Amino acid sequence: MSFHTKSIERILSPVAQQVGHQTIEASDDQLLQRDMPPSLKRVEDASFYLQDAVVLLQNDPNSSEARRKLIEGSRGILQGTSSVLLTFDMSEVRKIIRHCRRVLSVLATAEHVSSLTGLADFVKRLTPCMADMIKEVDNRQEELTIQSHSALLLRGIEQVKRLTPILISSLKLHVNTHQNHLPGAAESQANRDFLLSEMSSEIHEIIRGLQLTETDSSELFDDDLAAMHMNKAAFDSRLQFVSDWISDSNSRMSNCVEL
């Protein structure tokens, strides 16, 4: 089974239970606290299946019930561990999204900037949360294994970096034209509003990109489709082998290596 980030790929299933319980205790994420226990329970139940299989096989090496529990336990360990790790991963995504929303909250106050002092305060509030957001999103895009998702986040970061100084300049121009009653006040306000809209749109797109976990089917090429069909055929053949192996109590245990 493949995962959509390299960090998940590197974590081994035997530590999932420990990681899961420690994560629940340390986190204030209510969704994680809700979703993690069922995943941990699935891993625990699967381990009991494997223990039962061992006992049954010791008594009867050809036991079809033992084989069924062996397969179910192995599948449960894999799926449960995957669920544990993905639950943790989505919690990490929510943390990054909170950074994004902090930036959006500051941007929402830009229209109230009416003096250079107010502009200085706006920049002071925007700078740290913007830096945090860019850092976290950049780290995330480096972790992603789906290239299109990584590219989406990278593009969003670059756009935000490009627009930020332009927005600050437009705010300064807006303040100057209004305070000094200069021509172009309406135009400067329209430019400010346009840039705020662009910045907000880019950040919302980053948020959307952070929540993506699967490859869009439109991104698959012919070779990928062919590979998928080959993998499906191989899986179907192994599934038939498993069914035969379970039902035939006389088949040798060494045959399970085919799985």
Phi and psi restraints in degrees (value plus and minus 20) as a CYANA .aco file:
   2 SER   PHI    -121.3   -81.3
   2 SER   PSI     135.4   175.4
   3 PHE   PHI    -141.7  -101.7
   3 PHE   PSI     142.5   182.5
   4 HIS   PHI    -112.2   -72.2
   4 HIS   PSI     -18.4    21.6
   5 THR   PHI    -154.6  -114.6
   5 THR   PSI     131.9   171.9
   6 LYS   PHI     -89.3   -49.3
   6 LYS   PSI     -51.6   -11.6
   7 SER   PHI     -80.7   -40.7
   7 SER   PSI     -63.2   -23.2
   8 ILE   PHI     -84.5   -44.5
   8 ILE   PSI     -59.1   -19.1
   9 GLU   PHI     -80.4   -40.4
   9 GLU   PSI     -53.3   -13.3
  10 ARG   PHI    -102.2   -62.2
  10 ARG   PSI     -34.2     5.8
  11 ILE   PHI    -106.2   -66.2
  11 ILE   PSI     110.2   150.2
  12 LEU   PHI    -108.5   -68.5
  12 LEU   PSI     124.6   164.6
  13 SER   PHI     -80.3   -40.3
  13 SER   PSI     -52.7   -12.7
  14 PRO   PHI     -80.2   -40.2
  14 PRO   PSI     -40.3    -0.3
  15 VAL   PHI    -115.8   -75.8
  15 VAL   PSI     -19.3    20.7
  16 ALA   PHI     -80.2   -40.2
  16 ALA   PSI     -63.5   -23.5
  17 GLN   PHI     -81.8   -41.8
  17 GLN   PSI     -68.7   -28.7
  18 GLN   PHI     -82.2   -42.2
  18 GLN   PSI     -67.1   -27.1
  19 VAL   PHI     -79.3   -39.3
  19 VAL   PSI     -62.4   -22.4
  20 GLY   PHI     -82.0   -42.0
  20 GLY   PSI     -70.5   -30.5
  21 HIS   PHI     -84.5   -44.5
  21 HIS   PSI     -61.0   -21.0
  22 GLN   PHI     -84.3   -44.3
  22 GLN   PSI     -58.0   -18.0
  23 THR   PHI     -85.8   -45.8
  23 THR   PSI     -62.5   -22.5
  24 ILE   PHI     -80.1   -40.1
  24 ILE   PSI     -65.1   -25.1
  25 GLU   PHI     -85.4   -45.4
  25 GLU   PSI     -54.6   -14.6
  26 ALA   PHI    -109.0   -69.0
  26 ALA   PSI     -34.5     5.5
  27 SER   PHI    -117.7   -77.7
  27 SER   PSI     128.9   168.9
  28 ASP   PHI    -127.3   -87.3
  28 ASP   PSI      -6.8    33.2
  29 ASP   PHI     -99.9   -59.9
  29 ASP   PSI      90.3   130.3
  30 GLN   PHI     -86.2   -46.2
  30 GLN   PSI     -54.0   -14.0
  31 LEU   PHI     -86.6   -46.6
  31 LEU   PSI     -60.5   -20.5
  32 LEU   PHI     -84.9   -44.9
  32 LEU   PSI     -62.4   -22.4
  33 GLN   PHI     -84.0   -44.0
  33 GLN   PSI     -47.7    -7.7
  34 ARG   PHI    -100.5   -60.5
  34 ARG   PSI     -62.0   -22.0
  35 ASP   PHI    -108.2   -68.2
  35 ASP   PSI     -44.6    -4.6
  36 MET   PHI     -90.8   -50.8
  36 MET   PSI     -65.2   -25.2
  37 PRO   PHI     -75.6   -35.6
  37 PRO   PSI     -64.3   -24.3
  38 PRO   PHI     -80.6   -40.6
  38 PRO   PSI     -55.4   -15.4
  39 SER   PHI     -87.4   -47.4
  39 SER   PSI     -61.8   -21.8
  40 LEU   PHI     -85.1   -45.1
  40 LEU   PSI     -57.7   -17.7
  41 LYS   PHI     -83.2   -43.2
  41 LYS   PSI     -56.0   -16.0
  42 ARG   PHI     -85.4   -45.4
  42 ARG   PSI     -60.4   -20.4
  43 VAL   PHI     -85.3   -45.3
  43 VAL   PSI     -62.4   -22.4
  44 GLU   PHI     -83.6   -43.6
  44 GLU   PSI     -65.8   -25.8
  45 ASP   PHI     -81.5   -41.5
  45 ASP   PSI     -59.7   -19.7
  46 ALA   PHI     -84.1   -44.1
  46 ALA   PSI     -56.1   -16.1
  47 SER   PHI     -85.7   -45.7
  47 SER   PSI     -53.2   -13.2
  48 PHE   PHI     -87.4   -47.4
  48 PHE   PSI     -56.6   -16.6
  49 TYR   PHI     -79.0   -39.0
  49 TYR   PSI     -63.6   -23.6
  50 LEU   PHI     -86.8   -46.8
  50 LEU   PSI     -59.1   -19.1
  51 GLN   PHI     -83.4   -43.4
  51 GLN   PSI     -63.4   -23.4
  52 ASP   PHI     -82.0   -42.0
  52 ASP   PSI     -60.4   -20.4
  53 ALA   PHI     -81.1   -41.1
  53 ALA   PSI     -60.0   -20.0
  54 VAL   PHI     -82.3   -42.3
  54 VAL   PSI     -65.5   -25.5
  55 VAL   PHI     -82.4   -42.4
  55 VAL   PSI     -64.9   -24.9
  56 LEU   PHI     -84.2   -44.2
  56 LEU   PSI     -59.4   -19.4
  57 LEU   PHI     -90.2   -50.2
  57 LEU   PSI     -51.3   -11.3
  58 GLN   PHI     -85.3   -45.3
  58 GLN   PSI     -55.2   -15.2
  59 ASN   PHI    -101.8   -61.8
  59 ASN   PSI     -54.8   -14.8
  60 ASP   PHI    -168.4  -128.4
  60 ASP   PSI      78.8   118.8
  61 PRO   PHI     -79.8   -39.8
  61 PRO   PSI     -38.5     1.5
  62 ASN   PHI    -123.5   -83.5
  62 ASN   PSI      -5.4    34.6
  63 SER   PHI     -85.7   -45.7
  63 SER   PSI     101.7   141.7
  64 SER   PHI     -90.5   -50.5
  64 SER   PSI     -52.1   -12.1
  65 GLU   PHI     -84.9   -44.9
  65 GLU   PSI     -59.4   -19.4
  66 ALA   PHI     -82.9   -42.9
  66 ALA   PSI     -60.7   -20.7
  67 ARG   PHI     -85.6   -45.6
  67 ARG   PSI     -60.7   -20.7
  68 ARG   PHI     -81.8   -41.8
  68 ARG   PSI     -64.6   -24.6
  69 LYS   PHI     -87.8   -47.8
  69 LYS   PSI     -54.3   -14.3
  70 LEU   PHI     -81.7   -41.7
  70 LEU   PSI     -64.6   -24.6
  71 ILE   PHI     -89.9   -49.9
  71 ILE   PSI     -64.9   -24.9
  72 GLU   PHI     -83.9   -43.9
  72 GLU   PSI     -60.3   -20.3
  73 GLY   PHI     -84.8   -44.8
  73 GLY   PSI     -63.2   -23.2
  74 SER   PHI     -83.8   -43.8
  74 SER   PSI     -63.3   -23.3
  75 ARG   PHI     -83.9   -43.9
  75 ARG   PSI     -61.9   -21.9
  76 GLY   PHI     -84.5   -44.5
  76 GLY   PSI     -58.6   -18.6
  77 ILE   PHI     -81.8   -41.8
  77 ILE   PSI     -66.1   -26.1
  78 LEU   PHI     -85.1   -45.1
  78 LEU   PSI     -69.3   -29.3
  79 GLN   PHI     -89.8   -49.8
  79 GLN   PSI     -59.5   -19.5
  80 GLY   PHI     -85.5   -45.5
  80 GLY   PSI     -63.0   -23.0
  81 THR   PHI     -84.6   -44.6
  81 THR   PSI     -61.4   -21.4
  82 SER   PHI     -78.8   -38.8
  82 SER   PSI     -63.1   -23.1
  83 SER   PHI     -84.7   -44.7
  83 SER   PSI     -61.3   -21.3
  84 VAL   PHI     -78.7   -38.7
  84 VAL   PSI     -69.0   -29.0
  85 LEU   PHI     -89.5   -49.5
  85 LEU   PSI     -57.1   -17.1
  86 LEU   PHI     -90.2   -50.2
  86 LEU   PSI     -54.7   -14.7
  87 THR   PHI     -82.3   -42.3
  87 THR   PSI     -63.9   -23.9
  88 PHE   PHI     -83.8   -43.8
  88 PHE   PSI     -61.5   -21.5
  89 ASP   PHI     -82.5   -42.5
  89 ASP   PSI     -62.1   -22.1
  90 MET   PHI     -87.5   -47.5
  90 MET   PSI     -49.1    -9.1
  91 SER   PHI     -85.2   -45.2
  91 SER   PSI     -60.3   -20.3
  92 GLU   PHI     -83.7   -43.7
  92 GLU   PSI     -57.7   -17.7
  93 VAL   PHI     -82.1   -42.1
  93 VAL   PSI     -63.2   -23.2
  94 ARG   PHI     -82.5   -42.5
  94 ARG   PSI     -53.4   -13.4
  95 LYS   PHI     -82.9   -42.9
  95 LYS   PSI     -63.4   -23.4
  96 ILE   PHI     -86.1   -46.1
  96 ILE   PSI     -59.6   -19.6
  97 ILE   PHI     -82.3   -42.3
  97 ILE   PSI     -54.8   -14.8
  98 ARG   PHI     -82.4   -42.4
  98 ARG   PSI     -56.9   -16.9
  99 HIS   PHI     -82.3   -42.3
  99 HIS   PSI     -61.6   -21.6
 100 CYS   PHI     -82.6   -42.6
 100 CYS   PSI     -61.8   -21.8
 101 ARG   PHI     -90.9   -50.9
 101 ARG   PSI     -48.2    -8.2
 102 ARG   PHI     -84.4   -44.4
 102 ARG   PSI     -61.4   -21.4
 103 VAL   PHI     -83.7   -43.7
 103 VAL   PSI     -63.2   -23.2
 104 LEU   PHI     -81.1   -41.1
 104 LEU   PSI     -57.0   -17.0
 105 SER   PHI     -85.0   -45.0
 105 SER   PSI     -60.9   -20.9
 106 VAL   PHI     -87.8   -47.8
 106 VAL   PSI     -62.8   -22.8
 107 LEU   PHI     -80.0   -40.0
 107 LEU   PSI     -52.1   -12.1
 108 ALA   PHI     -85.7   -45.7
 108 ALA   PSI     -37.3     2.7
 109 THR   PHI    -112.4   -72.4
 109 THR   PSI     -23.1    16.9
 110 ALA   PHI     -82.0   -42.0
 110 ALA   PSI     -54.0   -14.0
 111 GLU   PHI     -88.9   -48.9
 111 GLU   PSI     -32.2     7.8
 112 HIS   PHI    -113.6   -73.6
 112 HIS   PSI     -23.0    17.0
 113 VAL   PHI     -93.1   -53.1
 113 VAL   PSI      96.2   136.2
 114 SER   PHI    -148.5  -108.5
 114 SER   PSI     -14.5    25.5
 115 SER   PHI    -167.7  -127.7
 115 SER   PSI     144.0   184.0
 116 LEU   PHI     -86.3   -46.3
 116 LEU   PSI     -51.5   -11.5
 117 THR   PHI     -85.7   -45.7
 117 THR   PSI     -62.3   -22.3
 118 GLY   PHI     -84.8   -44.8
 118 GLY   PSI     -56.5   -16.5
 119 LEU   PHI     -84.8   -44.8
 119 LEU   PSI     -61.5   -21.5
 120 ALA   PHI     -82.7   -42.7
 120 ALA   PSI     -59.8   -19.8
 121 ASP   PHI     -86.8   -46.8
 121 ASP   PSI     -59.6   -19.6
 122 PHE   PHI     -81.3   -41.3
 122 PHE   PSI     -66.9   -26.9
 123 VAL   PHI     -83.3   -43.3
 123 VAL   PSI     -58.2   -18.2
 124 LYS   PHI     -83.8   -43.8
 124 LYS   PSI     -57.1   -17.1
 125 ARG   PHI     -98.7   -58.7
 125 ARG   PSI     -54.1   -14.1
 126 LEU   PHI     -94.5   -54.5
 126 LEU   PSI     -59.2   -19.2
 127 THR   PHI     -77.1   -37.1
 127 THR   PSI     -72.5   -32.5
 128 PRO   PHI     -86.6   -46.6
 128 PRO   PSI     -61.7   -21.7
 129 CYS   PHI     -91.7   -51.7
 129 CYS   PSI     -51.3   -11.3
 130 MET   PHI     -86.7   -46.7
 130 MET   PSI     -62.5   -22.5
 131 ALA   PHI     -83.3   -43.3
 131 ALA   PSI     -60.9   -20.9
 132 ASP   PHI     -83.5   -43.5
 132 ASP   PSI     -64.7   -24.7
 133 MET   PHI     -81.9   -41.9
 133 MET   PSI     -68.0   -28.0
 134 ILE   PHI     -81.5   -41.5
 134 ILE   PSI     -62.1   -22.1
 135 LYS   PHI     -82.5   -42.5
 135 LYS   PSI     -67.8   -27.8
 136 GLU   PHI     -87.1   -47.1
 136 GLU   PSI     -62.1   -22.1
 137 VAL   PHI     -87.4   -47.4
 137 VAL   PSI     -59.1   -19.1
 138 ASP   PHI     -83.4   -43.4
 138 ASP   PSI     -63.0   -23.0
 139 ASN   PHI     -81.7   -41.7
 139 ASN   PSI     -59.4   -19.4
 140 ARG   PHI     -85.2   -45.2
 140 ARG   PSI     -65.3   -25.3
 141 GLN   PHI     -84.8   -44.8
 141 GLN   PSI     -48.7    -8.7
 142 GLU   PHI     -90.7   -50.7
 142 GLU   PSI     -45.6    -5.6
 143 GLU   PHI    -101.0   -61.0
 143 GLU   PSI     -45.1    -5.1
 144 LEU   PHI     -89.6   -49.6
 144 LEU   PSI     120.5   160.5
 145 THR   PHI    -117.7   -77.7
 145 THR   PSI     -33.7     6.3
 146 ILE   PHI    -110.8   -70.8
 146 ILE   PSI      92.8   132.8
 147 GLN   PHI     -79.7   -39.7
 147 GLN   PSI     -60.6   -20.6
 148 SER   PHI     -84.8   -44.8
 148 SER   PSI     -55.3   -15.3
 149 HIS   PHI     -89.2   -49.2
 149 HIS   PSI     -63.1   -23.1
 150 SER   PHI     -80.9   -40.9
 150 SER   PSI     -63.6   -23.6
 151 ALA   PHI     -84.0   -44.0
 151 ALA   PSI     -56.8   -16.8
 152 LEU   PHI     -82.5   -42.5
 152 LEU   PSI     -65.8   -25.8
 153 LEU   PHI     -87.4   -47.4
 153 LEU   PSI     -61.1   -21.1
 154 LEU   PHI     -83.1   -43.1
 154 LEU   PSI     -62.7   -22.7
 155 ARG   PHI     -81.8   -41.8
 155 ARG   PSI     -62.7   -22.7
 156 GLY   PHI     -81.1   -41.1
 156 GLY   PSI     -62.3   -22.3
 157 ILE   PHI     -81.7   -41.7
 157 ILE   PSI     -66.4   -26.4
 158 GLU   PHI     -83.2   -43.2
 158 GLU   PSI     -59.1   -19.1
 159 GLN   PHI     -85.7   -45.7
 159 GLN   PSI     -62.4   -22.4
 160 VAL   PHI     -83.6   -43.6
 160 VAL   PSI     -62.6   -22.6
 161 LYS   PHI     -81.1   -41.1
 161 LYS   PSI     -59.6   -19.6
 162 ARG   PHI     -90.0   -50.0
 162 ARG   PSI     -60.0   -20.0
 163 LEU   PHI     -99.3   -59.3
 163 LEU   PSI     -47.0    -7.0
 164 THR   PHI     -78.2   -38.2
 164 THR   PSI     -73.7   -33.7
 165 PRO   PHI     -84.5   -44.5
 165 PRO   PSI     -51.5   -11.5
 166 ILE   PHI     -86.4   -46.4
 166 ILE   PSI     -60.4   -20.4
 167 LEU   PHI     -83.1   -43.1
 167 LEU   PSI     -65.1   -25.1
 168 ILE   PHI     -79.6   -39.6
 168 ILE   PSI     -63.0   -23.0
 169 SER   PHI     -84.3   -44.3
 169 SER   PSI     -59.6   -19.6
 170 SER   PHI     -87.5   -47.5
 170 SER   PSI     -55.4   -15.4
 171 LEU   PHI     -85.9   -45.9
 171 LEU   PSI     -61.3   -21.3
 172 LYS   PHI     -83.2   -43.2
 172 LYS   PSI     -62.9   -22.9
 173 LEU   PHI     -84.1   -44.1
 173 LEU   PSI     -61.2   -21.2
 174 HIS   PHI     -81.7   -41.7
 174 HIS   PSI     -63.9   -23.9
 175 VAL   PHI     -83.1   -43.1
 175 VAL   PSI     -65.3   -25.3
 176 ASN   PHI     -83.1   -43.1
 176 ASN   PSI     -65.7   -25.7
 177 THR   PHI     -86.0   -46.0
 177 THR   PSI     -56.1   -16.1
 178 HIS   PHI     -97.7   -57.7
 178 HIS   PSI     -62.4   -22.4
 179 GLN   PHI     -85.7   -45.7
 179 GLN   PSI     -57.1   -17.1
 180 ASN   PHI    -120.9   -80.9
 180 ASN   PSI     -12.2    27.8
 181 HIS   PHI      33.4    73.4
 181 HIS   PSI      25.3    65.3
 182 LEU   PHI    -107.8   -67.8
 182 LEU   PSI     137.6   177.6
 183 PRO   PHI     -82.7   -42.7
 183 PRO   PSI     131.8   171.8
 184 GLY   PHI      69.4   109.4
 184 GLY   PSI      -6.4    33.6
 185 ALA   PHI     -81.1   -41.1
 185 ALA   PSI     -64.1   -24.1
 186 ALA   PHI     -84.3   -44.3
 186 ALA   PSI     -60.9   -20.9
 187 GLU   PHI     -84.8   -44.8
 187 GLU   PSI     -61.0   -21.0
 188 SER   PHI     -85.7   -45.7
 188 SER   PSI     -55.6   -15.6
 189 GLN   PHI     -88.3   -48.3
 189 GLN   PSI     -61.6   -21.6
 190 ALA   PHI     -82.9   -42.9
 190 ALA   PSI     -58.1   -18.1
 191 ASN   PHI     -86.1   -46.1
 191 ASN   PSI     -61.4   -21.4
 192 ARG   PHI     -81.4   -41.4
 192 ARG   PSI     -66.7   -26.7
 193 ASP   PHI     -83.6   -43.6
 193 ASP   PSI     -58.5   -18.5
 194 PHE   PHI     -83.1   -43.1
 194 PHE   PSI     -65.3   -25.3
 195 LEU   PHI     -86.5   -46.5
 195 LEU   PSI     -58.2   -18.2
 196 LEU   PHI     -82.8   -42.8
 196 LEU   PSI     -60.3   -20.3
 197 SER   PHI     -84.0   -44.0
 197 SER   PSI     -62.7   -22.7
 198 GLU   PHI     -83.2   -43.2
 198 GLU   PSI     -65.1   -25.1
 199 MET   PHI     -81.6   -41.6
 199 MET   PSI     -65.5   -25.5
 200 SER   PHI     -83.4   -43.4
 200 SER   PSI     -61.3   -21.3
 201 SER   PHI     -82.1   -42.1
 201 SER   PSI     -62.2   -22.2
 202 GLU   PHI     -83.8   -43.8
 202 GLU   PSI     -60.0   -20.0
 203 ILE   PHI     -90.5   -50.5
 203 ILE   PSI     -58.3   -18.3
 204 HIS   PHI     -84.3   -44.3
 204 HIS   PSI     -55.6   -15.6
 205 GLU   PHI     -88.1   -48.1
 205 GLU   PSI     -56.1   -16.1
 206 ILE   PHI     -82.0   -42.0
 206 ILE   PSI     -64.5   -24.5
 207 ILE   PHI     -79.8   -39.8
 207 ILE   PSI     -63.5   -23.5
 208 ARG   PHI     -80.9   -40.9
 208 ARG   PSI     -64.4   -24.4
 209 GLY   PHI     -83.8   -43.8
 209 GLY   PSI     -54.1   -14.1
 210 LEU   PHI     -83.7   -43.7
 210 LEU   PSI     -48.5    -8.5
 211 GLN   PHI    -112.7   -72.7
 211 GLN   PSI     -22.2    17.8
 212 LEU   PHI     -95.4   -55.4
 212 LEU   PSI     118.7   158.7
 213 THR   PHI    -151.5  -111.5
 213 THR   PSI     -33.2     6.8
 214 GLU   PHI    -144.1  -104.1
 214 GLU   PSI     131.6   171.6
 215 THR   PHI     -94.8   -54.8
 215 THR   PSI     113.2   153.2
 216 ASP   PHI     -86.0   -46.0
 216 ASP   PSI     116.0   156.0
 217 SER   PHI     -81.3   -41.3
 217 SER   PSI     -44.8    -4.8
 218 SER   PHI     -90.2   -50.2
 218 SER   PSI     -32.9     7.1
 219 GLU   PHI    -109.3   -69.3
 219 GLU   PSI     -28.4    11.6
 220 LEU   PHI    -101.2   -61.2
 220 LEU   PSI     116.6   156.6
 221 PHE   PHI    -118.3   -78.3
 221 PHE   PSI     153.3   193.3
 222 ASP   PHI     -76.1   -36.1
 222 ASP   PSI     -62.7   -22.7
 223 ASP   PHI     -81.9   -41.9
 223 ASP   PSI     -57.6   -17.6
 224 ASP   PHI     -87.7   -47.7
 224 ASP   PSI     -61.2   -21.2
 225 LEU   PHI     -82.5   -42.5
 225 LEU   PSI     -61.4   -21.4
 226 ALA   PHI     -82.0   -42.0
 226 ALA   PSI     -61.7   -21.7
 227 ALA   PHI     -83.8   -43.8
 227 ALA   PSI     -58.5   -18.5
 228 MET   PHI     -83.8   -43.8
 228 MET   PSI     -62.5   -22.5
 229 HIS   PHI     -83.6   -43.6
 229 HIS   PSI     -59.3   -19.3
 230 MET   PHI     -84.8   -44.8
 230 MET   PSI     -62.1   -22.1
 231 ASN   PHI     -84.9   -44.9
 231 ASN   PSI     -59.4   -19.4
 232 LYS   PHI     -83.4   -43.4
 232 LYS   PSI     -63.4   -23.4
 233 ALA   PHI     -82.1   -42.1
 233 ALA   PSI     -61.9   -21.9
 234 ALA   PHI     -85.0   -45.0
 234 ALA   PSI     -60.5   -20.5
 235 PHE   PHI     -84.2   -44.2
 235 PHE   PSI     -63.8   -23.8
 236 ASP   PHI     -80.4   -40.4
 236 ASP   PSI     -59.5   -19.5
 237 SER   PHI     -87.6   -47.6
 237 SER   PSI     -58.1   -18.1
 238 ARG   PHI     -89.9   -49.9
 238 ARG   PSI     -55.5   -15.5
 239 LEU   PHI     -83.2   -43.2
 239 LEU   PSI     -61.0   -21.0
 240 GLN   PHI     -84.6   -44.6
 240 GLN   PSI     -58.9   -18.9
 241 PHE   PHI     -82.2   -42.2
 241 PHE   PSI     -61.8   -21.8
 242 VAL   PHI     -82.2   -42.2
 242 VAL   PSI     -65.0   -25.0
 243 SER   PHI     -80.4   -40.4
 243 SER   PSI     -63.7   -23.7
 244 ASP   PHI     -85.1   -45.1
 244 ASP   PSI     -59.6   -19.6
 245 TRP   PHI     -85.5   -45.5
 245 TRP   PSI     -59.8   -19.8
 246 ILE   PHI     -87.2   -47.2
 246 ILE   PSI     -62.2   -22.2
 247 SER   PHI     -96.9   -56.9
 247 SER   PSI     -40.5    -0.5
 248 ASP   PHI    -121.4   -81.4
 248 ASP   PSI      80.2   120.2
 249 SER   PHI     -90.5   -50.5
 249 SER   PSI     -32.1     7.9
 250 ASN   PHI    -114.0   -74.0
 250 ASN   PSI     -26.4    13.6
 251 SER   PHI     -90.9   -50.9
 251 SER   PSI     129.7   169.7
 252 ARG   PHI     -97.9   -57.9
 252 ARG   PSI     124.5   164.5
 253 MET   PHI     -81.9   -41.9
 253 MET   PSI     -49.8    -9.8
 254 SER   PHI     -84.0   -44.0
 254 SER   PSI     -39.6     0.4
 255 ASN   PHI     -87.2   -47.2
 255 ASN   PSI     -37.1     2.9
 256 CYS   PHI     -86.8   -46.8
 256 CYS   PSI     -33.3     6.7
 257 VAL   PHI     -83.6   -43.6
 257 VAL   PSI     -39.6     0.4
 258 GLU   PHI     -84.0   -44.0
 258 GLU   PSI     -43.8    -3.8
